[in-house]
Amino acid sequence: MSVPWWAFLMMPLMMLGMALMMWLMMRMMMGMDDGSHDGAGQAGGDQSTRAGESEKDKLRRQVSELQERLEATESRTPRSEEGEET
């Protein structure tokens, strides 16, 4: 099987391109936590803690709502299972 001469140039370039895409994708995925890990955004520390507390409150409310929904569905589930058994 004969391989064209330019294949030896394209292989390393393709590998570098794939490595660059993987690096960019990892950076995007790591950046989804909405917080900068470098010291650039650390100047307004008080504001970030206040925002973090309100975010925590929001998450706590969501968790409590989901727990209530889960309890409601669990309380309904045995009745429907009893109906299926008979």
N, CA, C and O atoms as a CHARMM CRD file, in Angstrom:
* protein
*
  344
    1    1 MET  N      0.85000  -1.18200   0.00000 PROA 1      0.00000
    2    1 MET  CA     0.00000   0.00000   0.00000 PROA 1      0.00000
    3    1 MET  C      0.89500   1.24300   0.00000 PROA 1      0.00000
    4    1 MET  O      1.77100   1.38700   0.85200 PROA 1      0.00000
    5    2 SER  N      0.67100   2.10900  -0.93400 PROA 2      0.00000
    6    2 SER  CA     1.48300   3.32500  -1.00900 PROA 2      0.00000
    7    2 SER  C      0.75600   4.46900  -0.28600 PROA 2      0.00000
    8    2 SER  O     -0.44500   4.67600  -0.46200 PROA 2      0.00000
    9    3 VAL  N      1.50100   5.18100   0.51000 PROA 3      0.00000
   10    3 VAL  CA     0.94700   6.29000   1.29300 PROA 3      0.00000
   11    3 VAL  C      1.44500   7.58500   0.67000 PROA 3      0.00000
   12    3 VAL  O      2.64000   7.72400   0.40900 PROA 3      0.00000
   13    4 PRO  N      0.54600   8.53800   0.42600 PROA 4      0.00000
   14    4 PRO  CA     1.00700   9.81300  -0.14100 PROA 4      0.00000
   15    4 PRO  C      1.96600  10.53200   0.81500 PROA 4      0.00000
   16    4 PRO  O      1.89000  10.36700   2.03200 PROA 4      0.00000
   17    5 TRP  N      2.84500  11.31100   0.25300 PROA 5      0.00000
   18    5 TRP  CA     3.86800  11.97400   1.05600 PROA 5      0.00000
   19    5 TRP  C      3.26700  12.96700   2.05300 PROA 5      0.00000
   20    5 TRP  O      3.83100  13.18000   3.12600 PROA 5      0.00000
   21    6 TRP  N      2.11700  13.58100   1.70400 PROA 6      0.00000
   22    6 TRP  CA     1.55300  14.60000   2.57600 PROA 6      0.00000
   23    6 TRP  C      0.85600  14.00000   3.79700 PROA 6      0.00000
   24    6 TRP  O      0.51800  14.73100   4.72700 PROA 6      0.00000
   25    7 ALA  N      0.63400  12.67500   3.81200 PROA 7      0.00000
   26    7 ALA  CA     0.01100  12.04200   4.97200 PROA 7      0.00000
   27    7 ALA  C      0.90200  12.18100   6.20100 PROA 7      0.00000
   28    7 ALA  O      0.40700  12.28900   7.32300 PROA 7      0.00000
   29    8 PHE  N      2.22400  12.17900   5.98800 PROA 8      0.00000
   30    8 PHE  CA     3.14600  12.31000   7.11300 PROA 8      0.00000
   31    8 PHE  C      3.11300  13.71600   7.69800 PROA 8      0.00000
   32    8 PHE  O      3.46300  13.91000   8.86300 PROA 8      0.00000
   33    9 LEU  N      2.69600  14.69800   6.90000 PROA 9      0.00000
   34    9 LEU  CA     2.53700  16.05300   7.42300 PROA 9      0.00000
   35    9 LEU  C      1.17000  16.23800   8.07400 PROA 9      0.00000
   36    9 LEU  O      1.03400  16.97200   9.05300 PROA 9      0.00000
   37   10 MET  N      0.16600  15.57100   7.52600 PROA 10     0.00000
   38   10 MET  CA    -1.19000  15.76400   8.03600 PROA 10     0.00000
   39   10 MET  C     -1.41300  15.08700   9.38200 PROA 10     0.00000
   40   10 MET  O     -2.15800  15.60000  10.21700 PROA 10     0.00000
   41   11 MET  N     -0.77700  13.94500   9.59900 PROA 11     0.00000
   42   11 MET  CA    -1.00200  13.21800  10.85200 PROA 11     0.00000
   43   11 MET  C     -0.64500  14.05600  12.08400 PROA 11     0.00000
   44   11 MET  O     -1.48400  14.19200  12.97400 PROA 11     0.00000
   45   12 PRO  N      0.55800  14.61900  12.17300 PROA 12     0.00000
   46   12 PRO  CA     0.86500  15.43000  13.36300 PROA 12     0.00000
   47   12 PRO  C     -0.03000  16.65700  13.47200 PROA 12     0.00000
   48   12 PRO  O     -0.39900  17.05700  14.57600 PROA 12     0.00000
   49   13 LEU  N     -0.38300  17.26200  12.33400 PROA 13     0.00000
   50   13 LEU  CA    -1.25900  18.42500  12.38400 PROA 13     0.00000
   51   13 LEU  C     -2.65000  18.04000  12.89300 PROA 13     0.00000
   52   13 LEU  O     -3.25100  18.77500  13.67600 PROA 13     0.00000
   53   14 MET  N     -3.15600  16.89800  12.45200 PROA 14     0.00000
   54   14 MET  CA    -4.46000  16.45100  12.92900 PROA 14     0.00000
   55   14 MET  C     -4.40400  16.13300  14.42000 PROA 14     0.00000
   56   14 MET  O     -5.34300  16.43700  15.15700 PROA 14     0.00000
   57   15 MET  N     -3.32100  15.53100  14.86200 PROA 15     0.00000
   58   15 MET  CA    -3.20100  15.21500  16.28100 PROA 15     0.00000
   59   15 MET  C     -3.12200  16.49100  17.11700 PROA 15     0.00000
   60   15 MET  O     -3.72300  16.56500  18.18900 PROA 15     0.00000
   61   16 LEU  N     -2.39900  17.47700  16.64700 PROA 16     0.00000
   62   16 LEU  CA    -2.33800  18.74900  17.35900 PROA 16     0.00000
   63   16 LEU  C     -3.70100  19.43300  17.37500 PROA 16     0.00000
   64   16 LEU  O     -4.09200  20.01900  18.38400 PROA 16     0.00000
   65   17 GLY  N     -4.42300  19.35900  16.26000 PROA 17     0.00000
   66   17 GLY  CA    -5.75800  19.94000  16.21000 PROA 17     0.00000
   67   17 GLY  C     -6.71000  19.26300  17.17100 PROA 17     0.00000
   68   17 GLY  O     -7.50000  19.92800  17.84200 PROA 17     0.00000
   69   18 MET  N     -6.64100  17.93400  17.24300 PROA 18     0.00000
   70   18 MET  CA    -7.51700  17.22500  18.17600 PROA 18     0.00000
   71   18 MET  C     -7.15200  17.54200  19.62000 PROA 18     0.00000
   72   18 MET  O     -8.03600  17.67100  20.46600 PROA 18     0.00000
   73   19 ALA  N     -5.86100  17.66800  19.91300 PROA 19     0.00000
   74   19 ALA  CA    -5.44000  18.01800  21.27000 PROA 19     0.00000
   75   19 ALA  C     -5.92700  19.42500  21.62200 PROA 19     0.00000
   76   19 ALA  O     -6.35900  19.66400  22.75000 PROA 19     0.00000
   77   20 LEU  N     -5.86100  20.34300  20.68000 PROA 20     0.00000
   78   20 LEU  CA    -6.34700  21.69500  20.92300 PROA 20     0.00000
   79   20 LEU  C     -7.84600  21.69500  21.18500 PROA 20     0.00000
   80   20 LEU  O     -8.31700  22.38500  22.09000 PROA 20     0.00000
   81   21 MET  N     -8.60300  20.92700  20.40000 PROA 21     0.00000
   82   21 MET  CA   -10.05500  20.86000  20.62500 PROA 21     0.00000
   83   21 MET  C    -10.36800  20.25500  21.99200 PROA 21     0.00000
   84   21 MET  O    -11.25900  20.73500  22.69300 PROA 21     0.00000
   85   22 MET  N     -9.64200  19.20800  22.37100 PROA 22     0.00000
   86   22 MET  CA    -9.88900  18.60700  23.67800 PROA 22     0.00000
   87   22 MET  C     -9.56600  19.58400  24.80000 PROA 22     0.00000
   88   22 MET  O    -10.28800  19.65500  25.79400 PROA 22     0.00000
   89   23 TRP  N     -8.47900  20.33900  24.64000 PROA 23     0.00000
   90   23 TRP  CA    -8.11000  21.31900  25.65400 PROA 23     0.00000
   91   23 TRP  C     -9.18800  22.39400  25.78700 PROA 23     0.00000
   92   23 TRP  O     -9.56000  22.77400  26.89700 PROA 23     0.00000
   93   24 LEU  N     -9.68600  22.88100  24.64600 PROA 24     0.00000
   94   24 LEU  CA   -10.73000  23.90000  24.68200 PROA 24     0.00000
   95   24 LEU  C    -12.01000  23.36100  25.31000 PROA 24     0.00000
   96   24 LEU  O    -12.65900  24.05400  26.09400 PROA 24     0.00000
   97   25 MET  N    -12.37600  22.11900  24.96500 PROA 25     0.00000
   98   25 MET  CA   -13.58500  21.54300  25.53800 PROA 25     0.00000
   99   25 MET  C    -13.44500  21.36200  27.04400 PROA 25     0.00000
  100   25 MET  O    -14.40200  21.59400  27.78200 PROA 25     0.00000
  101   26 MET  N    -12.27800  20.95600  27.50700 PROA 26     0.00000
  102   26 MET  CA   -12.07600  20.80700  28.94900 PROA 26     0.00000
  103   26 MET  C    -12.15000  22.15400  29.65100 PROA 26     0.00000
  104   26 MET  O    -12.69700  22.25900  30.74900 PROA 26     0.00000
  105   27 ARG  N    -11.60800  23.16600  29.02700 PROA 27     0.00000
  106   27 ARG  CA   -11.69800  24.50400  29.63700 PROA 27     0.00000
  107   27 ARG  C    -13.14000  24.96700  29.72100 PROA 27     0.00000
  108   27 ARG  O    -13.54600  25.56500  30.71700 PROA 27     0.00000
  109   28 MET  N    -13.92300  24.69100  28.66800 PROA 28     0.00000
  110   28 MET  CA   -15.33100  25.09100  28.70200 PROA 28     0.00000
  111   28 MET  C    -16.08100  24.33200  29.78400 PROA 28     0.00000
  112   28 MET  O    -16.89400  24.91300  30.50400 PROA 28     0.00000
  113   29 MET  N    -15.81400  23.04100  29.90100 PROA 29     0.00000
  114   29 MET  CA   -16.51600  22.25000  30.91000 PROA 29     0.00000
  115   29 MET  C    -16.13000  22.67400  32.31900 PROA 29     0.00000
  116   29 MET  O    -16.97800  22.70100  33.21200 PROA 29     0.00000
  117   30 MET  N    -14.87100  23.00300  32.52700 PROA 30     0.00000
  118   30 MET  CA   -14.44500  23.42400  33.85000 PROA 30     0.00000
  119   30 MET  C    -14.96800  24.82200  34.17700 PROA 30     0.00000
  120   30 MET  O    -15.10300  25.17200  35.35000 PROA 30     0.00000
  121   31 GLY  N    -15.26000  25.61500  33.16600 PROA 31     0.00000
  122   31 GLY  CA   -15.75100  26.96900  33.39500 PROA 31     0.00000
  123   31 GLY  C    -17.23200  27.05000  33.65500 PROA 31     0.00000
  124   31 GLY  O    -17.76200  28.14800  33.82500 PROA 31     0.00000
  125   32 MET  N    -17.92600  25.91900  33.69400 PROA 32     0.00000
  126   32 MET  CA   -19.37500  25.95200  33.87300 PROA 32     0.00000
  127   32 MET  C    -19.78300  26.18800  35.31900 PROA 32     0.00000
  128   32 MET  O    -20.97400  26.33700  35.59300 PROA 32     0.00000
  129   33 ASP  N    -18.83700  26.22600  36.25800 PROA 33     0.00000
  130   33 ASP  CA   -19.20900  26.42300  37.65800 PROA 33     0.00000
  131   33 ASP  C    -19.39800  27.89900  38.00400 PROA 33     0.00000
  132   33 ASP  O    -19.62800  28.22300  39.16900 PROA 33     0.00000
  133   34 ASP  N    -19.31000  28.78700  37.04400 PROA 34     0.00000
  134   34 ASP  CA   -19.56400  30.22500  37.20300 PROA 34     0.00000
  135   34 ASP  C    -18.63700  30.89000  38.21400 PROA 34     0.00000
  136   34 ASP  O    -18.97300  31.95000  38.74100 PROA 34     0.00000
  137   35 GLY  N    -17.51800  30.31400  38.49000 PROA 35     0.00000
  138   35 GLY  CA   -16.56600  30.93000  39.40200 PROA 35     0.00000
  139   35 GLY  C    -15.18800  30.90400  38.78100 PROA 35     0.00000
  140   35 GLY  O    -14.78900  29.91700  38.16300 PROA 35     0.00000
  141   36 SER  N    -14.46500  31.99700  38.95000 PROA 36     0.00000
  142   36 SER  CA   -13.10900  32.00400  38.40600 PROA 36     0.00000
  143   36 SER  C    -12.17200  31.46300  39.46700 PROA 36     0.00000
  144   36 SER  O    -12.26300  31.84100  40.63500 PROA 36     0.00000
  145   37 HSD  N    -11.27200  30.57900  39.06500 PROA 37     0.00000
  146   37 HSD  CA   -10.35300  29.98400  40.00700 PROA 37     0.00000
  147   37 HSD  C     -9.08500  30.80100  40.14500 PROA 37     0.00000
  148   37 HSD  O     -8.30900  30.59700  41.07900 PROA 37     0.00000
  149   38 ASP  N     -8.86800  31.72800  39.21900 PROA 38     0.00000
  150   38 ASP  CA    -7.70700  32.59300  39.35600 PROA 38     0.00000
  151   38 ASP  C     -8.07800  33.79200  40.22600 PROA 38     0.00000
  152   38 ASP  O     -9.24100  33.95800  40.59200 PROA 38     0.00000
  153   39 GLY  N     -7.09900  34.62200  40.55500 PROA 39     0.00000
  154   39 GLY  CA    -7.34100  35.71200  41.49000 PROA 39     0.00000
  155   39 GLY  C     -8.01900  36.92500  40.87900 PROA 39     0.00000
  156   39 GLY  O     -8.15400  37.93900  41.56400 PROA 39     0.00000
  157   40 ALA  N     -8.44700  36.87300  39.64000 PROA 40     0.00000
  158   40 ALA  CA    -9.00500  38.05200  38.98100 PROA 40     0.00000
  159   40 ALA  C    -10.30600  38.50400  39.62800 PROA 40     0.00000
  160   40 ALA  O    -10.52600  39.70400  39.78800 PROA 40     0.00000
  161   41 GLY  N    -11.16900  37.57000  40.00200 PROA 41     0.00000
  162   41 GLY  CA   -12.47200  37.95200  40.53900 PROA 41     0.00000
  163   41 GLY  C    -12.51000  37.97200  42.04300 PROA 41     0.00000
  164   41 GLY  O    -13.60400  37.96200  42.60800 PROA 41     0.00000
  165   42 GLN  N    -11.39100  37.99900  42.72800 PROA 42     0.00000
  166   42 GLN  CA   -11.37100  37.92600  44.18500 PROA 42     0.00000
  167   42 GLN  C    -11.45100  39.29900  44.84900 PROA 42     0.00000
  168   42 GLN  O    -11.51300  39.37200  46.07600 PROA 42     0.00000
  169   43 ALA  N    -11.45300  40.38200  44.08500 PROA 43     0.00000
  170   43 ALA  CA   -11.43000  41.71900  44.67700 PROA 43     0.00000
  171   43 ALA  C    -12.71100  41.98900  45.46000 PROA 43     0.00000
  172   43 ALA  O    -12.64000  42.52100  46.56800 PROA 43     0.00000
  173   44 GLY  N    -13.86600  41.64400  44.93000 PROA 44     0.00000
  174   44 GLY  CA   -15.12900  41.88300  45.61300 PROA 44     0.00000
  175   44 GLY  C    -15.54100  40.67500  46.42000 PROA 44     0.00000
  176   44 GLY  O    -16.55500  40.05000  46.10700 PROA 44     0.00000
  177   45 GLY  N    -14.80200  40.32900  47.43400 PROA 45     0.00000
  178   45 GLY  CA   -15.06300  39.13200  48.20900 PROA 45     0.00000
  179   45 GLY  C    -16.39300  39.17500  48.93100 PROA 45     0.00000
  180   45 GLY  O    -17.09100  38.16200  48.98200 PROA 45     0.00000
  181   46 ASP  N    -16.77400  40.33500  49.50000 PROA 46     0.00000
  182   46 ASP  CA   -18.03400  40.43700  50.23000 PROA 46     0.00000
  183   46 ASP  C    -19.22000  40.22300  49.30100 PROA 46     0.00000
  184   46 ASP  O    -20.18400  39.54500  49.65800 PROA 46     0.00000
  185   47 GLN  N    -19.14400  40.79600  48.12400 PROA 47     0.00000
  186   47 GLN  CA   -20.24700  40.63800  47.17800 PROA 47     0.00000
  187   47 GLN  C    -20.38700  39.19100  46.73900 PROA 47     0.00000
  188   47 GLN  O    -21.50400  38.70200  46.57400 PROA 47     0.00000
  189   48 SER  N    -19.26800  38.49800  46.54700 PROA 48     0.00000
  190   48 SER  CA   -19.34600  37.11000  46.09800 PROA 48     0.00000
  191   48 SER  C    -19.93000  36.23000  47.19200 PROA 48     0.00000
  192   48 SER  O    -20.65300  35.28100  46.89000 PROA 48     0.00000
  193   49 THR  N    -19.62900  36.52600  48.48400 PROA 49     0.00000
  194   49 THR  CA   -20.20900  35.70500  49.55000 PROA 49     0.00000
  195   49 THR  C    -21.69500  35.96200  49.66400 PROA 49     0.00000
  196   49 THR  O    -22.46300  35.03400  49.91600 PROA 49     0.00000
  197   50 ARG  N    -22.11800  37.20000  49.48600 PROA 50     0.00000
  198   50 ARG  CA   -23.55900  37.48700  49.52900 PROA 50     0.00000
  199   50 ARG  C    -24.27500  36.78800  48.39600 PROA 50     0.00000
  200   50 ARG  O    -25.34900  36.21500  48.57800 PROA 50     0.00000
  201   51 ALA  N    -23.66700  36.84100  47.22500 PROA 51     0.00000
  202   51 ALA  CA   -24.28200  36.16200  46.08700 PROA 51     0.00000
  203   51 ALA  C    -24.30300  34.66200  46.33100 PROA 51     0.00000
  204   51 ALA  O    -25.26800  33.99000  45.97000 PROA 51     0.00000
  205   52 GLY  N    -23.25500  34.13400  46.93600 PROA 52     0.00000
  206   52 GLY  CA   -23.20500  32.71700  47.23300 PROA 52     0.00000
  207   52 GLY  C    -24.27000  32.31000  48.23400 PROA 52     0.00000
  208   52 GLY  O    -24.85900  31.23700  48.10500 PROA 52     0.00000
  209   53 GLU  N    -24.53000  33.15500  49.23800 PROA 53     0.00000
  210   53 GLU  CA   -25.55200  32.84400  50.22600 PROA 53     0.00000
  211   53 GLU  C    -26.93600  32.83500  49.58700 PROA 53     0.00000
  212   53 GLU  O    -27.75200  31.96000  49.88000 PROA 53     0.00000
  213   54 SER  N    -27.20300  33.80500  48.71600 PROA 54     0.00000
  214   54 SER  CA   -28.51400  33.81100  48.07100 PROA 54     0.00000
  215   54 SER  C    -28.65200  32.60100  47.15600 PROA 54     0.00000
  216   54 SER  O    -29.74300  32.05000  47.01800 PROA 54     0.00000
  217   55 GLU  N    -27.57200  32.19200  46.54200 PROA 55     0.00000
  218   55 GLU  CA   -27.61000  31.00100  45.69800 PROA 55     0.00000
  219   55 GLU  C    -27.85600  29.76300  46.55300 PROA 55     0.00000
  220   55 GLU  O    -28.59300  28.86000  46.15400 PROA 55     0.00000
  221   56 LYS  N    -27.23000  29.72600  47.74200 PROA 56     0.00000
  222   56 LYS  CA   -27.45800  28.60800  48.64800 PROA 56     0.00000
  223   56 LYS  C    -28.91800  28.57500  49.08900 PROA 56     0.00000
  224   56 LYS  O    -29.52300  27.50500  49.15600 PROA 56     0.00000
  225   57 ASP  N    -29.48200  29.74100  49.38900 PROA 57     0.00000
  226   57 ASP  CA   -30.89100  29.78400  49.78900 PROA 57     0.00000
  227   57 ASP  C    -31.79600  29.27900  48.67400 PROA 57     0.00000
  228   57 ASP  O    -32.75200  28.54200  48.91800 PROA 57     0.00000
  229   58 LYS  N    -31.48400  29.68300  47.45900 PROA 58     0.00000
  230   58 LYS  CA   -32.26800  29.23500  46.31000 PROA 58     0.00000
  231   58 LYS  C    -32.18200  27.72200  46.15900 PROA 58     0.00000
  232   58 LYS  O    -33.18900  27.05600  45.91500 PROA 58     0.00000
  233   59 LEU  N    -30.97300  27.18100  46.30600 PROA 59     0.00000
  234   59 LEU  CA   -30.80300  25.73300  46.19400 PROA 59     0.00000
  235   59 LEU  C    -31.50800  25.00400  47.33000 PROA 59     0.00000
  236   59 LEU  O    -32.08500  23.93800  47.11800 PROA 59     0.00000
  237   60 ARG  N    -31.46800  25.56800  48.53000 PROA 60     0.00000
  238   60 ARG  CA   -32.17800  24.93600  49.65500 PROA 60     0.00000
  239   60 ARG  C    -33.67900  24.91100  49.40000 PROA 60     0.00000
  240   60 ARG  O    -34.35000  23.92300  49.69600 PROA 60     0.00000
  241   61 ARG  N    -34.20700  26.01000  48.84400 PROA 61     0.00000
  242   61 ARG  CA   -35.64500  26.03600  48.52200 PROA 61     0.00000
  243   61 ARG  C    -35.97400  24.98200  47.48000 PROA 61     0.00000
  244   61 ARG  O    -36.97900  24.28100  47.59700 PROA 61     0.00000
  245   62 GLN  N    -35.12900  24.86700  46.45800 PROA 62     0.00000
  246   62 GLN  CA   -35.37300  23.85900  45.42600 PROA 62     0.00000
  247   62 GLN  C    -35.32800  22.45500  46.00100 PROA 62     0.00000
  248   62 GLN  O    -36.13800  21.60500  45.63100 PROA 62     0.00000
  249   63 VAL  N    -34.38400  22.20400  46.90400 PROA 63     0.00000
  250   63 VAL  CA   -34.28300  20.88200  47.51200 PROA 63     0.00000
  251   63 VAL  C    -35.52300  20.58600  48.33900 PROA 63     0.00000
  252   63 VAL  O    -36.06400  19.48200  48.28400 PROA 63     0.00000
  253   64 SER  N    -35.97600  21.58200  49.11300 PROA 64     0.00000
  254   64 SER  CA   -37.17000  21.34100  49.92800 PROA 64     0.00000
  255   64 SER  C    -38.40000  21.10800  49.05200 PROA 64     0.00000
  256   64 SER  O    -39.23400  20.26300  49.37600 PROA 64     0.00000
  257   65 GLU  N    -38.52300  21.84600  47.94700 PROA 65     0.00000
  258   65 GLU  CA   -39.64400  21.61900  47.03400 PROA 65     0.00000
  259   65 GLU  C    -39.58400  20.22600  46.43100 PROA 65     0.00000
  260   65 GLU  O    -40.60500  19.54600  46.32500 PROA 65     0.00000
  261   66 LEU  N    -38.38700  19.79900  46.03300 PROA 66     0.00000
  262   66 LEU  CA   -38.24900  18.46200  45.45700 PROA 66     0.00000
  263   66 LEU  C    -38.53600  17.38400  46.49200 PROA 66     0.00000
  264   66 LEU  O    -39.12400  16.35400  46.16200 PROA 66     0.00000
  265   67 GLN  N    -38.13100  17.60500  47.74200 PROA 67     0.00000
  266   67 GLN  CA   -38.43500  16.62800  48.78600 PROA 67     0.00000
  267   67 GLN  C    -39.94300  16.53400  49.01200 PROA 67     0.00000
  268   67 GLN  O    -40.47600  15.44100  49.20200 PROA 67     0.00000
  269   68 GLU  N    -40.63100  17.67700  48.99300 PROA 68     0.00000
  270   68 GLU  CA   -42.08500  17.65900  49.14400 PROA 68     0.00000
  271   68 GLU  C    -42.74600  16.91200  47.99800 PROA 68     0.00000
  272   68 GLU  O    -43.67600  16.13500  48.21300 PROA 68     0.00000
  273   69 ARG  N    -42.26700  17.14600  46.77700 PROA 69     0.00000
  274   69 ARG  CA   -42.82400  16.42600  45.62100 PROA 69     0.00000
  275   69 ARG  C    -42.57100  14.93200  45.72600 PROA 69     0.00000
  276   69 ARG  O    -43.43200  14.12100  45.38400 PROA 69     0.00000
  277   70 LEU  N    -41.36400  14.56800  46.21000 PROA 70     0.00000
  278   70 LEU  CA   -41.03500  13.15700  46.37400 PROA 70     0.00000
  279   70 LEU  C    -41.93300  12.51000  47.42100 PROA 70     0.00000
  280   70 LEU  O    -42.42700  11.40000  47.22300 PROA 70     0.00000
  281   71 GLU  N    -42.14400  13.20900  48.54000 PROA 71     0.00000
  282   71 GLU  CA   -43.03000  12.67800  49.57300 PROA 71     0.00000
  283   71 GLU  C    -44.44400  12.51200  49.04100 PROA 71     0.00000
  284   71 GLU  O    -45.11900  11.52800  49.34700 PROA 71     0.00000
  285   72 ALA  N    -44.89200  13.47900  48.24200 PROA 72     0.00000
  286   72 ALA  CA   -46.24300  13.38800  47.68800 PROA 72     0.00000
  287   72 ALA  C    -46.35600  12.19300  46.74700 PROA 72     0.00000
  288   72 ALA  O    -47.35400  11.47400  46.78500 PROA 72     0.00000
  289   73 THR  N    -45.35800  11.97100  45.90900 PROA 73     0.00000
  290   73 THR  CA   -45.42400  10.83500  44.98700 PROA 73     0.00000
  291   73 THR  C    -45.26700   9.51200  45.73200 PROA 73     0.00000
  292   73 THR  O    -45.87900   8.51400  45.35100 PROA 73     0.00000
  293   74 GLU  N    -44.44800   9.49400  46.79700 PROA 74     0.00000
  294   74 GLU  CA   -44.30500   8.26300  47.57200 PROA 74     0.00000
  295   74 GLU  C    -45.59000   7.93700  48.31900 PROA 74     0.00000
  296   74 GLU  O    -45.92500   6.76500  48.48500 PROA 74     0.00000
  297   75 SER  N    -46.30400   8.94200  48.76600 PROA 75     0.00000
  298   75 SER  CA   -47.55800   8.67500  49.46900 PROA 75     0.00000
  299   75 SER  C    -48.62400   8.17800  48.49600 PROA 75     0.00000
  300   75 SER  O    -49.52600   7.44400  48.89800 PROA 75     0.00000
  301   76 ARG  N    -48.53700   8.56000  47.24300 PROA 76     0.00000
  302   76 ARG  CA   -49.49900   8.08300  46.23600 PROA 76     0.00000
  303   76 ARG  C    -49.13400   6.69800  45.70900 PROA 76     0.00000
  304   76 ARG  O    -50.02200   5.94300  45.31300 PROA 76     0.00000
  305   77 THR  N    -47.85200   6.34900  45.69600 PROA 77     0.00000
  306   77 THR  CA   -47.37800   5.11100  45.07200 PROA 77     0.00000
  307   77 THR  C    -47.98200   3.85200  45.69700 PROA 77     0.00000
  308   77 THR  O    -48.42100   2.98600  44.94100 PROA 77     0.00000
  309   78 PRO  N    -48.03700   3.68700  47.02900 PROA 78     0.00000
  310   78 PRO  CA   -48.58700   2.43500  47.56600 PROA 78     0.00000
  311   78 PRO  C    -50.03900   2.19800  47.17500 PROA 78     0.00000
  312   78 PRO  O    -50.44400   1.05500  46.96100 PROA 78     0.00000
  313   79 ARG  N    -50.82300   3.26000  47.08100 PROA 79     0.00000
  314   79 ARG  CA   -52.22500   3.10100  46.68900 PROA 79     0.00000
  315   79 ARG  C    -52.33000   2.55700  45.26900 PROA 79     0.00000
  316   79 ARG  O    -53.15100   1.68200  44.99600 PROA 79     0.00000
  317   80 SER  N    -51.50800   3.06800  44.37400 PROA 80     0.00000
  318   80 SER  CA   -51.57600   2.58500  42.98700 PROA 80     0.00000
  319   80 SER  C    -51.06500   1.14900  42.89200 PROA 80     0.00000
  320   80 SER  O    -51.56000   0.37500  42.07200 PROA 80     0.00000
  321   81 GLU  N    -50.07600   0.77800  43.72000 PROA 81     0.00000
  322   81 GLU  CA   -49.58700  -0.59400  43.70500 PROA 81     0.00000
  323   81 GLU  C    -50.63600  -1.54400  44.25600 PROA 81     0.00000
  324   81 GLU  O    -50.77400  -2.66600  43.77000 PROA 81     0.00000
  325   82 GLU  N    -51.39200  -1.09300  45.29000 PROA 82     0.00000
  326   82 GLU  CA   -52.45100  -1.93800  45.81900 PROA 82     0.00000
  327   82 GLU  C    -53.52000  -2.18500  44.76800 PROA 82     0.00000
  328   82 GLU  O    -54.07900  -3.27800  44.68200 PROA 82     0.00000
  329   83 GLY  N    -53.79700  -1.17400  43.97900 PROA 83     0.00000
  330   83 GLY  CA   -54.80700  -1.32100  42.93400 PROA 83     0.00000
  331   83 GLY  C    -54.35200  -2.28600  41.87100 PROA 83     0.00000
  332   83 GLY  O    -55.17500  -3.00500  41.30500 PROA 83     0.00000
  333   84 GLU  N    -53.04400  -2.32600  41.57700 PROA 84     0.00000
  334   84 GLU  CA   -52.54400  -3.23700  40.55900 PROA 84     0.00000
  335   84 GLU  C    -52.54200  -4.67600  41.05100 PROA 84     0.00000
  336   84 GLU  O    -52.71900  -5.59400  40.25100 PROA 84     0.00000
  337   85 GLU  N    -52.34700  -4.89400  42.34900 PROA 85     0.00000
  338   85 GLU  CA   -52.25000  -6.24100  42.89100 PROA 85     0.00000
  339   85 GLU  C    -53.60200  -6.93600  42.88400 PROA 85     0.00000
  340   85 GLU  O    -53.67100  -8.14200  42.64600 PROA 85     0.00000
  341   86 THR  N    -54.67700  -6.20100  43.14000 PROA 86     0.00000
  342   86 THR  CA   -55.99700  -6.85000  43.22000 PROA 86     0.00000
  343   86 THR  C    -56.65700  -6.99200  41.90100 PROA 86     0.00000
  344   86 THR  O    -57.76700  -7.51900  41.82000 PROA 86     0.00000
